[in-house]
Amino acid sequence: MKLRRFIAGLNILALLVPSLAIAQEEGSIKQEIDALNSQVKQKEQRINEINGVIGKYRKRIEEQDAAQSSLQNQVALLENRILEKELAIERTRSQIDLATLELQRLKVQITAEEQRLQRRRDSLAGVIAEMQDAQSVGLLESFVARQSLSEFFTRMDELSRVEGDLTNATEAVRELKAGLESKQKETEQYRASLQSQQTELQKEQEQLENDQGAKLSLLTETQEQETEFQRMLFELRQQKQEEANDAARLEDQLKDKLDSIDKALARGDILLNWPIKATRGISARFHDPGYPFRKLFEHPGTDIPTSVNTPVRAAAGGYVAFNRTGKQYGNYIMVIHPGGISTVYAHLKSFVAKADTYVERGDVIGYSGGRPGDQGAGLSTGPHLHFEVRQNGIPVDAEQFLPDID
């Protein structure tokens, strides 16, 4: 009996005091966690440094935004935007690295908790077996076997203490398991955070490419000359009013013909079609605050990224008012539709529909372009179609007239 109680006591002790081998193992895990903590701290410091530099670039951008328009100022504005985006990308990558390190640290902690939990379960199993063995001897047999009443009650006290220790150890296991489950939930949150940050990184890289393209196209269209830059600004101011007047005049002259081409649009009971499939989403929306040329003009349309030479289709039936080439839009087409609606398709690689002709909804009218530096790209941020809707000559949000993207 004394031997059995001694073994039970050792098992309880094993729950409370780790062996030398276990202590060494836990020391190794602690070193690994400490190393990860150090790396986490370094990443956090780098992210704070990047945030400080980004703040300085944003201040410069605000100052350049408020300054008078000139080629030098616009180029400097774009360069600072590019530098800001490069830092933003580095920051997001550092945040991804940080989340990865924290996830790695969590996995190490979870592994350690799982091992500790298993050791406690094994020890508890041994204690429970000893307790059941000890309690298999009946109370009367135990009393008769004792040489004195004092020895009997001493044994009962020992048994009570062992049962109390067992209860405490069982509760410790429950707490350990709850902590482990909490860490596993935290791990899932980090995984979701990583996926979100990867998506953000992709967006920032696309914005960086747009700003780099914007700088190239600006230098190409102005030939890096201030006089050409000012001529371009003058053209932009004149172009909108002339096009509005032309569209109003043509619509009035061709009203009956336009209504017969697209009766559904004339009734106002159908949306425009997408001129190309927006499989890569939208890179710049109507009056987009992130548009790189916003200092020169508000973005008046919807930019749809696509490969060069993608077929561009008429959003509705109408009359091709003109095919033109300008500093802002490069090669572009305007189509007049019923109901005071006109559409513009800009940064084209080439024209298909001829001016002064009628087109049906869905007819190919040109091929997309927009690659900075290419002939006819205009002020473009990269290969895409600029699609614009005008109502009574005034640009409006094209997405209000288009079906939802699939």
KEKE-328915 format. One record per residue (C-alpha): chain; residue in one letter; y, x, z. Coordinates in steps of 0.02 Angstrom, whole numbers, plus 32768, in hexadecimal, padded with zeros to 4 digits. Example, Ala and Ser with C-alpha at 12.3 -4.5 7.8 and 13.67 -1.06 7.14 Angstrom:
+------+------+------+------+------+
: selo : miro :   py :   px :   pz :
+------+------+------+------+------+
:    A :    A : 7F1F : 8267 : 8186 :
:    A :    S : 7FCB : 82AC : 8165 :
+------+------+------+------+------+
***
This chain:
+------+------+------+------+------+
: selo : miro :   py :   px :   pz :
+------+------+------+------+------+
:    A :    M : 8000 : 8000 : 8000 :
:    A :    K : 8079 : 808C : 802E :
:    A :    L : 8053 : 80E1 : 7F88 :
:    A :    R : 8074 : 803F : 7F2A :
:    A :    R : 811C : 8027 : 7F82 :
:    A :    F : 8148 : 80DB : 7F5E :
:    A :    I : 8125 : 80C3 : 7EA3 :
:    A :    A : 818D : 8023 : 7EA0 :
:    A :    G : 821B : 8080 : 7EF4 :
:    A :    L : 8211 : 810A : 7E72 :
:    A :    N : 821C : 808A : 7DE7 :
:    A :    I : 82B7 : 803D : 7E35 :
:    A :    L : 8300 : 80EB : 7E47 :
:    A :    A : 82DE : 810A : 7D8E :
:    A :    L : 834D : 8076 : 7D67 :
:    A :    L : 83DC : 80C1 : 7DCB :
:    A :    V : 83CC : 817E : 7DB4 :
:    A :    P : 83B1 : 81C3 : 7D03 :
:    A :    S : 8337 : 8252 : 7CEB :
:    A :    L : 8371 : 82FE : 7CB5 :
:    A :    A : 8338 : 82DF : 7C00 :
:    A :    I : 8396 : 8239 : 7BFB :
:    A :    A : 8430 : 8289 : 7C46 :
:    A :    Q : 842C : 8310 : 7BBF :
:    A :    E : 8418 : 828C : 7B37 :
:    A :    E : 84AB : 8228 : 7B7B :
:    A :    G : 8511 : 82C8 : 7B85 :
:    A :    S : 84EF : 82E9 : 7ACC :
:    A :    I : 8525 : 8237 : 7A9E :
:    A :    K : 85C3 : 824D : 7B05 :
:    A :    Q : 85ED : 82EC : 7AA5 :
:    A :    E : 85D5 : 8290 : 7A00 :
:    A :    I : 8645 : 8201 : 7A39 :
:    A :    D : 86C9 : 827D : 7A78 :
:    A :    A : 86C8 : 82D4 : 79CD :
:    A :    L : 86E0 : 822C : 7976 :
:    A :    N : 876C : 81FF : 79F0 :
:    A :    S : 87C4 : 82A0 : 79C1 :
:    A :    Q : 87B7 : 8279 : 7907 :
:    A :    V : 87F5 : 81C7 : 7926 :
:    A :    K : 888D : 820B : 7981 :
:    A :    Q : 88B5 : 8283 : 78F1 :
:    A :    K : 88AC : 81F5 : 7872 :
:    A :    E : 891C : 8187 : 78DD :
:    A :    Q : 899D : 8213 : 78E8 :
:    A :    R : 8999 : 822C : 782A :
:    A :    I : 89B1 : 8171 : 780D :
:    A :    N : 8A49 : 8173 : 7881 :
:    A :    E : 8A91 : 8208 : 7822 :
:    A :    I : 8A7A : 81AF : 777B :
:    A :    N : 8ACD : 8111 : 77BE :
:    A :    G : 8B64 : 817A : 77EF :
:    A :    V : 8B74 : 81C7 : 7741 :
:    A :    I : 8B5B : 811E : 76EB :
:    A :    G : 8BEB : 80DA : 7754 :
:    A :    K : 8C5D : 8164 : 7710 :
:    A :    Y : 8C2C : 813E : 765C :
:    A :    R : 8C4B : 8085 : 7677 :
:    A :    K : 8CF9 : 80AC : 76B8 :
:    A :    R : 8D1D : 8113 : 761B :
:    A :    I : 8CDD : 8085 : 75AE :
:    A :    E : 8D51 : 8009 : 7605 :
:    A :    E : 8DE4 : 807F : 75E8 :
:    A :    Q : 8DB9 : 8095 : 7530 :
:    A :    D : 8DA1 : 7FDA : 751D :
:    A :    A : 8E54 : 7FBF : 7558 :
:    A :    A : 8E9D : 8047 : 74E7 :
:    A :    Q : 8EE6 : 802A : 743A :
:    A :    S : 8E68 : 8020 : 73AC :
:    A :    S : 8E53 : 80C2 : 734E :
:    A :    L : 8DC0 : 8117 : 72FC :
:    A :    Q : 8DC0 : 81A2 : 737F :
:    A :    N : 8DC4 : 8125 : 740E :
:    A :    Q : 8D3D : 80B7 : 73C2 :
:    A :    V : 8CCA : 814C : 73A3 :
:    A :    A : 8CE7 : 818A : 7456 :
:    A :    L : 8CC1 : 80DA : 7495 :
:    A :    L : 8C1D : 80D7 : 7437 :
:    A :    E : 8BF0 : 8188 : 7471 :
:    A :    N : 8C0C : 8158 : 7527 :
:    A :    R : 8BA3 : 80BB : 750E :
:    A :    I : 8B19 : 8128 : 74C6 :
:    A :    L : 8B21 : 81A1 : 7559 :
:    A :    E : 8B1F : 810F : 75D2 :
:    A :    K : 8A87 : 80C5 : 757C :
:    A :    E : 8A2D : 816D : 757F :
:    A :    L : 8A4A : 8178 : 763A :
:    A :    A : 8A15 : 80C3 : 7651 :
:    A :    I : 8972 : 80EC : 75F7 :
:    A :    E : 8957 : 8185 : 7666 :
:    A :    R : 897A : 8119 : 76FF :
:    A :    T : 88FC : 8096 : 76C9 :
:    A :    R : 887A : 811C : 76A7 :
:    A :    S : 889C : 8164 : 7754 :
:    A :    Q : 888A : 80B6 : 779E :
:    A :    I : 87E4 : 80A3 : 7745 :
:    A :    D : 87AE : 814E : 7789 :
:    A :    L : 87E8 : 8118 : 7836 :
:    A :    A : 8786 : 8075 : 782E :
:    A :    T : 86EE : 80D6 : 77EF :
:    A :    L : 86F9 : 814F : 7882 :
:    A :    E : 870C : 80BF : 78FD :
:    A :    L : 8677 : 806A : 78AD :
:    A :    Q : 8613 : 810B : 78BD :
:    A :    R : 8646 : 811B : 7973 :
:    A :    L : 8610 : 8068 : 7993 :
:    A :    K : 8567 : 8089 : 7943 :
:    A :    V : 854C : 8120 : 79B5 :
:    A :    Q : 857C : 80B8 : 7A4C :
:    A :    I : 850A : 802B : 7A15 :
:    A :    T : 8478 : 80A4 : 79FD :
:    A :    A : 8496 : 80EC : 7AAB :
:    A :    E : 849F : 803D : 7AF7 :
:    A :    E : 8400 : 8009 : 7A9E :
:    A :    Q : 83A4 : 80A2 : 7AE1 :
:    A :    R : 83E6 : 8085 : 7B91 :
:    A :    L : 83B6 : 7FCE : 7B86 :
:    A :    Q : 8305 : 7FF9 : 7B4E :
:    A :    R : 82F1 : 8077 : 7BDD :
:    A :    R : 8326 : 7FF4 : 7C5B :
:    A :    R : 82B1 : 7F74 : 7C10 :
:    A :    D : 8220 : 7FF0 : 7C1B :
:    A :    S : 824B : 801A : 7CD0 :
:    A :    L : 825B : 7F63 : 7CFD :
:    A :    A : 81B0 : 7F41 : 7CB1 :
:    A :    G : 8165 : 7FC7 : 7D22 :
:    A :    V : 81BD : 7F84 : 7DBD :
:    A :    I : 8188 : 7ED2 : 7D99 :
:    A :    A : 80D3 : 7F09 : 7D84 :
:    A :    E : 80D7 : 7F65 : 7E2C :
:    A :    M : 8129 : 7ED0 : 7E81 :
:    A :    Q : 80A8 : 7E59 : 7E3D :
:    A :    D : 801C : 7ECE : 7E76 :
:    A :    A : 8067 : 7EDE : 7F23 :
:    A :    Q : 8080 : 7E22 : 7F33 :
:    A :    S : 7FCD : 7DFF : 7EFC :
:    A :    V : 7F98 : 7E28 : 7FAE :
:    A :    G : 7FAE : 7D8A : 8015 :
:    A :    L : 8020 : 7D7F : 80AD :
:    A :    L : 7F8E : 7D68 : 8127 :
:    A :    E : 7F2C : 7DFC : 80E1 :
:    A :    S : 7FC9 : 7E67 : 80EB :
:    A :    F : 7FE7 : 7E33 : 81A1 :
:    A :    V : 7F32 : 7E55 : 81D5 :
:    A :    A : 7F35 : 7EFE : 817F :
:    A :    R : 7FCC : 7F36 : 81E6 :
:    A :    Q : 7FAD : 7F92 : 8289 :
:    A :    S : 8046 : 7F42 : 82D6 :
:    A :    L : 80BD : 7EB1 : 82BE :
:    A :    S : 814B : 7F2F : 82A9 :
:    A :    E : 80F6 : 7F83 : 8217 :
:    A :    F : 80DB : 7ED8 : 81C4 :
:    A :    F : 8194 : 7EA9 : 81CE :
:    A :    T : 81C7 : 7F58 : 8192 :
:    A :    R : 815D : 7F3D : 80F7 :
:    A :    M : 81AD : 7E92 : 80DB :
:    A :    D : 825B : 7EE2 : 80E6 :
:    A :    E : 822A : 7F66 : 8067 :
:    A :    L : 81E8 : 7EE2 : 7FF3 :
:    A :    S : 8289 : 7E7E : 8004 :
:    A :    R : 82F2 : 7F18 : 7FDB :
:    A :    V : 8289 : 7F3D : 7F41 :
:    A :    E : 829D : 7E89 : 7F07 :
:    A :    G : 835B : 7E97 : 7F20 :
:    A :    D : 8362 : 7F39 : 7EBC :
:    A :    L : 82FC : 7EE7 : 7E34 :
:    A :    T : 8376 : 7E55 : 7E2B :
:    A :    N : 840A : 7ECC : 7E1D :
:    A :    A : 83B3 : 7F32 : 7D95 :
:    A :    T : 838C : 7E93 : 7D34 :
:    A :    E : 8443 : 7E5E : 7D3C :
:    A :    A : 8477 : 7F0C : 7D00 :
:    A :    V : 8405 : 7EF7 : 7C69 :
:    A :    R : 8454 : 7E4E : 7C43 :
:    A :    E : 8502 : 7E9B : 7C49 :
:    A :    L : 84C9 : 7F2B : 7BDC :
:    A :    K : 8484 : 7EB3 : 7B5A :
:    A :    A : 8525 : 7E4C : 7B5A :
:    A :    G : 858C : 7EEB : 7B40 :
:    A :    L : 851B : 7F1D : 7AB1 :
:    A :    E : 852F : 7E74 : 7A5C :
:    A :    S : 85EC : 7E82 : 7A6E :
:    A :    K : 85EC : 7F2E : 7A1B :
:    A :    Q : 8582 : 7EEC : 798C :
:    A :    K : 8602 : 7E61 : 796C :
:    A :    E : 868B : 7EE4 : 796F :
:    A :    T : 8629 : 7F46 : 78ED :
:    A :    E : 8628 : 7EB1 : 7878 :
:    A :    Q : 86E5 : 7EA0 : 788D :
:    A :    Y : 86FC : 7F56 : 785C :
:    A :    R : 8691 : 7F3C : 77C2 :
:    A :    A : 86FD : 7EA8 : 778E :
:    A :    S : 8799 : 7F10 : 77AF :
:    A :    L : 8757 : 7F99 : 773D :
:    A :    Q : 873A : 7F1E : 76B0 :
:    A :    S : 87EA : 7ED8 : 76C4 :
:    A :    Q : 8836 : 7F87 : 76C3 :
:    A :    Q : 87D4 : 7FB6 : 7627 :
:    A :    T : 881F : 7F1E : 75CF :
:    A :    E : 88CD : 7F4F : 760A :
:    A :    L : 88B2 : 8000 : 75CA :
:    A :    Q : 8886 : 7FBE : 751D :
:    A :    K : 8926 : 7F55 : 751A :
:    A :    E : 8990 : 7FEA : 754F :
:    A :    Q : 8942 : 8057 : 74C7 :
:    A :    E : 896A : 7FD1 : 7445 :
:    A :    Q : 8A1E : 7FC8 : 7483 :
:    A :    L : 8A2C : 8085 : 7479 :
:    A :    E : 89EE : 8083 : 73C5 :
:    A :    N : 8A6D : 7FFA : 739D :
:    A :    D : 8AFD : 805F : 73E4 :
:    A :    Q : 8AC4 : 80FC : 7389 :
:    A :    G : 8ABA : 8097 : 72E8 :
:    A :    A : 8B65 : 804D : 7308 :
:    A :    K : 8BB4 : 80F9 : 7318 :
:    A :    L : 8B61 : 8135 : 7277 :
:    A :    S : 8B95 : 809B : 7213 :
:    A :    L : 8C48 : 80A5 : 7255 :
:    A :    L : 8C58 : 815B : 721F :
:    A :    T : 8C08 : 8132 : 7177 :
:    A :    E : 8C78 : 809C : 7151 :
:    A :    T : 8D18 : 80F5 : 7184 :
:    A :    Q : 8CE7 : 819E : 713A :
:    A :    E : 8D20 : 81E0 : 71E4 :
:    A :    Q : 8DD5 : 81C0 : 71B2 :
:    A :    E : 8E54 : 8161 : 721C :
:    A :    T : 8EA6 : 8119 : 7181 :
:    A :    E : 8E00 : 80CD : 714A :
:    A :    F : 8DE5 : 8089 : 71F9 :
:    A :    Q : 8E8E : 8030 : 71F7 :
:    A :    R : 8E6C : 7FEE : 7147 :
:    A :    M : 8DC7 : 7FA8 : 7186 :
:    A :    L : 8E1F : 7F4E : 7216 :
:    A :    F : 8E9A : 7F01 : 719C :
:    A :    E : 8E0C : 7EC8 : 712C :
:    A :    L : 8DB3 : 7E77 : 71BF :
:    A :    R : 8E4F : 7E14 : 71EE :
:    A :    Q : 8E6C : 7DD8 : 713B :
:    A :    Q : 8DB7 : 7DB4 : 7110 :
:    A :    K : 8D97 : 7D26 : 718B :
:    A :    Q : 8E2C : 7CBD : 7154 :
:    A :    E : 8E0A : 7CD5 : 709A :
:    A :    E : 8D53 : 7CA5 : 70AE :
:    A :    A : 8D80 : 7C0A : 7115 :
:    A :    N : 8DF9 : 7BD1 : 708E :
:    A :    D : 8D7C : 7BF1 : 7002 :
:    A :    A : 8CF2 : 7B93 : 705C :
:    A :    A : 8D60 : 7AFB : 707D :
:    A :    R : 8D99 : 7AF5 : 6FC7 :
:    A :    L : 8CEA : 7B06 : 6F7F :
:    A :    E : 8C9F : 7A86 : 6FF5 :
:    A :    D : 8D22 : 7A07 : 6FC2 :
:    A :    Q : 8D03 : 7A28 : 6F09 :
:    A :    L : 8C45 : 7A22 : 6F17 :
:    A :    K : 8C2B : 799D : 6F9B :
:    A :    D : 8BC1 : 7925 : 6F33 :
:    A :    K : 8B55 : 79B1 : 6EEC :
:    A :    L : 8B39 : 79FE : 6F98 :
:    A :    D : 8B05 : 7957 : 6FE4 :
:    A :    S : 8A84 : 793E : 6F5C :
:    A :    I : 8A3B : 79ED : 6F76 :
:    A :    D : 8A1B : 79DA : 7031 :
:    A :    K : 8A25 : 7921 : 705D :
:    A :    A : 89D5 : 793D : 7107 :
:    A :    L : 8A5A : 79BB : 7139 :
:    A :    A : 8AE2 : 7949 : 70F5 :
:    A :    R : 8AA4 : 78BE : 7168 :
:    A :    G : 8AAB : 7937 : 71F9 :
:    A :    D : 89F9 : 7911 : 7231 :
:    A :    I : 89A4 : 79BA : 7214 :
:    A :    L : 89C1 : 7A6B : 724F :
:    A :    L : 89DA : 7B06 : 71E7 :
:    A :    N : 8942 : 7B73 : 71C6 :
:    A :    W : 8936 : 7C26 : 7203 :
:    A :    P : 8963 : 7C95 : 716E :
:    A :    I : 88DD : 7D11 : 71A6 :
:    A :    K : 8859 : 7D05 : 722E :
:    A :    A : 889C : 7D42 : 72D5 :
:    A :    T : 87F8 : 7D97 : 7302 :
:    A :    R : 8856 : 7E24 : 735B :
:    A :    G : 88CE : 7DAF : 73B4 :
:    A :    I : 898C : 7DBC : 73AB :
:    A :    S : 89EB : 7E5F : 73C2 :
:    A :    A : 8A9B : 7E17 : 73D2 :
:    A :    R : 8AD2 : 7D64 : 73F0 :
:    A :    F : 8B73 : 7D06 : 73CC :
:    A :    H : 8C03 : 7D5C : 7429 :
:    A :    D : 8B85 : 7DD1 : 7479 :
:    A :    P : 8BDB : 7E35 : 7506 :
:    A :    G : 8B6D : 7ECC : 74DF :
:    A :    Y : 8B9F : 7ED4 : 7427 :
:    A :    P : 8BD8 : 7F88 : 7403 :
:    A :    F : 8C6A : 7F54 : 7392 :
:    A :    R : 8CAC : 7ECF : 7409 :
:    A :    K : 8D4F : 7F30 : 741E :
:    A :    L : 8D70 : 7F16 : 7364 :
:    A :    F : 8D31 : 7E62 : 7356 :
:    A :    E : 8CC4 : 7DE4 : 73B0 :
:    A :    H : 8C15 : 7DDB : 7369 :
:    A :    P : 8C1C : 7D3B : 72FF :
:    A :    G : 8B63 : 7D22 : 72DA :
:    A :    T : 8AAD : 7D3F : 7309 :
:    A :    D : 8A59 : 7DE6 : 72E2 :
:    A :    I : 89A0 : 7DDD : 72B9 :
:    A :    P : 8946 : 7E87 : 72B6 :
:    A :    T : 88D5 : 7E9F : 721F :
:    A :    S : 8897 : 7F25 : 71A9 :
:    A :    V : 88FF : 7F55 : 7112 :
:    A :    N : 88D6 : 7EED : 7077 :
:    A :    T : 889C : 7E52 : 70D6 :
:    A :    P : 88B6 : 7DB6 : 7069 :
:    A :    V : 894C : 7D50 : 70A6 :
:    A :    R : 8943 : 7C94 : 7086 :
:    A :    A : 89CB : 7C0F : 707D :
:    A :    A : 89D5 : 7BB3 : 7123 :
:    A :    A : 89F9 : 7B11 : 70C3 :
:    A :    G : 8A20 : 7AD9 : 7013 :
:    A :    G : 8ACE : 7B03 : 6FD6 :
:    A :    Y : 8B43 : 7B5D : 6F61 :
:    A :    V : 8B4F : 7C1B : 6F5D :
:    A :    A : 8C0A : 7C37 : 6F72 :
:    A :    F : 8C05 : 7CF2 : 6F57 :
:    A :    N : 8BAA : 7D98 : 6F68 :
:    A :    R : 8C1D : 7E1C : 6FB1 :
:    A :    T : 8C22 : 7ECA : 6FFC :
:    A :    G : 8C97 : 7EF0 : 708D :
:    A :    K : 8CB2 : 7F6D : 7118 :
:    A :    Q : 8C73 : 7EFB : 71A2 :
:    A :    Y : 8BE2 : 7E9C : 7152 :
:    A :    G : 8BB1 : 7F15 : 70C8 :
:    A :    N : 8B58 : 7EAB : 7043 :
:    A :    Y : 8B63 : 7DF4 : 7074 :
:    A :    I : 8B4D : 7D45 : 702D :
:    A :    M : 8BA4 : 7CA3 : 705C :
:    A :    V : 8B50 : 7BFC : 7039 :
:    A :    I : 8BB0 : 7B58 : 7046 :
:    A :    H : 8B4F : 7AC1 : 708A :
:    A :    P : 8B78 : 7A08 : 70A6 :
:    A :    G : 8BD7 : 79CE : 7140 :
:    A :    G : 8C53 : 7A5E : 714D :
:    A :    I : 8BC8 : 7ADD : 716F :
:    A :    S : 8BBD : 7B88 : 711D :
:    A :    T : 8B46 : 7C18 : 7140 :
:    A :    V : 8B5D : 7CD4 : 712E :
:    A :    Y : 8AD0 : 7D52 : 7115 :
:    A :    A : 8B0D : 7E05 : 7130 :
:    A :    H : 8AD7 : 7EBC : 7127 :
:    A :    L : 8A69 : 7E98 : 708F :
:    A :    K : 8A0E : 7F1F : 702F :
:    A :    S : 8A1C : 7EBA : 6F8F :
:    A :    F : 8A4E : 7E0F : 6F49 :
:    A :    V : 89DB : 7D93 : 6EF3 :
:    A :    A : 8A3E : 7CF1 : 6EE9 :
:    A :    K : 8AD4 : 7CFB : 6E74 :
:    A :    A : 8B81 : 7CBE : 6E9F :
:    A :    D : 8BB2 : 7C11 : 6E5D :
:    A :    T : 8AFE : 7BD3 : 6E60 :
:    A :    Y : 8AA1 : 7B53 : 6EC9 :
:    A :    V : 8A0E : 7B7E : 6F3A :
:    A :    E : 898E : 7B12 : 6F90 :
:    A :    R : 895D : 7B21 : 7046 :
:    A :    G : 88E3 : 7BB4 : 7056 :
:    A :    D : 8910 : 7C0A : 6FB2 :
:    A :    V : 8917 : 7CC8 : 6FBC :
:    A :    I : 89CE : 7CFB : 6FAB :
:    A :    G : 89C4 : 7DB4 : 6FD3 :
:    A :    Y : 896B : 7E40 : 7030 :
:    A :    S : 8999 : 7E81 : 70DB :
:    A :    G : 89E3 : 7F2E : 70FC :
:    A :    G : 8A57 : 7F6D : 7184 :
:    A :    R : 8A12 : 801C : 7199 :
:    A :    P : 8AAB : 8084 : 71CF :
:    A :    G : 8AE4 : 80F7 : 7144 :
:    A :    D : 8A93 : 8090 : 70B9 :
:    A :    Q : 8B00 : 804A : 702F :
:    A :    G : 8B32 : 7F97 : 705A :
:    A :    A : 8B05 : 7FA6 : 7113 :
:    A :    G : 8BB8 : 7F91 : 7150 :
:    A :    L : 8BD8 : 7F9C : 720C :
:    A :    S : 8B23 : 7F89 : 723C :
:    A :    T : 8AC4 : 7FBD : 72D8 :
:    A :    G : 8A1D : 7FCD : 727F :
:    A :    P : 89AB : 7F72 : 7205 :
:    A :    H : 89C8 : 7EB7 : 721F :
:    A :    L : 8A0F : 7E19 : 71D5 :
:    A :    H : 8AB6 : 7DDA : 7214 :
:    A :    F : 8AAE : 7D1C : 7205 :
:    A :    E : 8B4C : 7CB9 : 7220 :
:    A :    V : 8B73 : 7BFF : 7221 :
:    A :    R : 8C24 : 7BC1 : 7205 :
:    A :    Q : 8C5F : 7B10 : 7224 :
:    A :    N : 8CFD : 7AE2 : 71C6 :
:    A :    G : 8D19 : 7B9C : 71AB :
:    A :    I : 8D08 : 7BCE : 7262 :
:    A :    P : 8C72 : 7C37 : 729E :
:    A :    V : 8C06 : 7BD9 : 731B :
:    A :    D : 8B65 : 7C02 : 7376 :
:    A :    A : 8ADD : 7BFF : 72F1 :
:    A :    E : 8A54 : 7BE0 : 7372 :
:    A :    Q : 8A9A : 7B32 : 738F :
:    A :    F : 8A63 : 7B05 : 72DD :
:    A :    L : 89BA : 7B5E : 72DE :
:    A :    P : 8911 : 7B28 : 7326 :
:    A :    D : 88CE : 7B87 : 73BC :
:    A :    I : 8877 : 7C2C : 7397 :
:    A :    D : 87BA : 7C14 : 7396 :
+------+------+------+------+------+
***
